Amino acid sequence: MTASRPFEDLIEFLAKMAPEDVLAFRASDATIRRVQTLIEKEKQSSITPEEKAELERYLIQEDLMIIAKARAKMRLAQS
């Protein structure tokens, strides 16, 4: 794994799951509310460094799931 692709193994693991399961994944309502709260705090410039780091982790998770879902769709299309 190279430094430019630090999450490749995780993305591949997720994408190799049953494609339907990967595509059906949705964050919980509590997670969605928390992210919305953090985004609002960031817009208002009232976010703490800890909250900023938390928001960044959520955004990375979202990016990983977008990539995994795209790969799962490709696998479904190929079968």
C-alpha positions as CSV (number, residue, x, y, z in Angstrom):
1,M,0.0,0.0,0.0
2,T,1.4,3.4,-0.9
3,A,1.0,6.6,1.0
4,S,-1.3,8.0,-1.6
5,R,-3.7,5.1,-1.2
6,P,-3.8,4.5,2.6
7,F,-7.4,3.3,2.5
8,E,-7.2,1.0,-0.5
9,D,-7.4,-2.2,1.6
10,L,-10.5,-1.1,3.4
11,I,-12.2,0.1,0.2
12,E,-11.5,-3.3,-1.4
13,F,-12.7,-5.1,1.6
14,L,-16.0,-3.2,1.6
15,A,-16.4,-3.5,-2.2
16,K,-15.9,-7.3,-2.0
17,M,-18.8,-7.7,0.4
18,A,-22.1,-8.5,-1.2
19,P,-22.5,-5.6,-3.5
20,E,-26.2,-5.2,-2.4
21,D,-25.1,-4.9,1.2
22,V,-22.5,-2.2,0.4
23,L,-25.0,-0.3,-1.7
24,A,-27.7,-0.5,1.0
25,F,-25.4,1.0,3.7
26,R,-26.7,4.2,5.2
27,A,-25.4,6.1,8.2
28,S,-27.6,6.1,11.2
29,D,-29.9,9.0,11.9
30,A,-27.8,9.9,15.0
31,T,-24.7,10.0,12.8
32,I,-26.4,12.2,10.2
33,R,-27.6,14.6,12.9
34,R,-24.1,14.8,14.4
35,V,-22.5,15.6,11.1
36,Q,-25.1,18.2,10.4
37,T,-24.4,19.8,13.8
38,L,-20.7,19.8,13.2
39,I,-21.1,21.4,9.7
40,E,-23.3,24.1,11.2
41,K,-20.7,24.8,13.9
42,E,-18.0,25.0,11.3
43,K,-20.1,27.5,9.2
44,Q,-20.6,29.6,12.3
45,S,-16.8,29.4,13.1
46,S,-17.7,27.9,16.5
47,I,-16.2,24.5,16.0
48,T,-13.6,23.3,18.4
49,P,-10.4,21.6,17.2
50,E,-11.7,18.2,18.5
51,E,-15.0,18.7,16.7
52,K,-13.1,19.7,13.5
53,A,-11.1,16.4,13.7
54,E,-14.3,14.5,14.3
55,L,-15.9,16.1,11.3
56,E,-12.9,15.2,9.2
57,R,-13.2,11.6,10.2
58,Y,-16.8,11.5,9.2
59,L,-15.9,13.1,5.8
60,I,-13.2,10.5,5.2
61,Q,-15.7,7.7,6.0
62,E,-18.1,9.2,3.5
63,D,-15.5,9.4,0.8
64,L,-14.5,5.7,1.5
65,M,-18.1,4.6,1.2
66,I,-18.7,6.5,-2.0
67,I,-15.7,4.7,-3.6
68,A,-16.7,1.3,-2.2
69,K,-20.2,1.8,-3.5
70,A,-18.9,2.7,-7.0
71,R,-16.8,-0.4,-7.0
72,A,-19.7,-2.5,-5.8
73,K,-21.9,-1.1,-8.7
74,M,-19.1,-2.0,-11.1
75,R,-19.0,-5.6,-9.8
76,L,-22.8,-5.9,-10.1
77,A,-22.6,-4.6,-13.7
78,Q,-19.9,-7.2,-14.5
79,S,-21.9,-10.1,-13.2
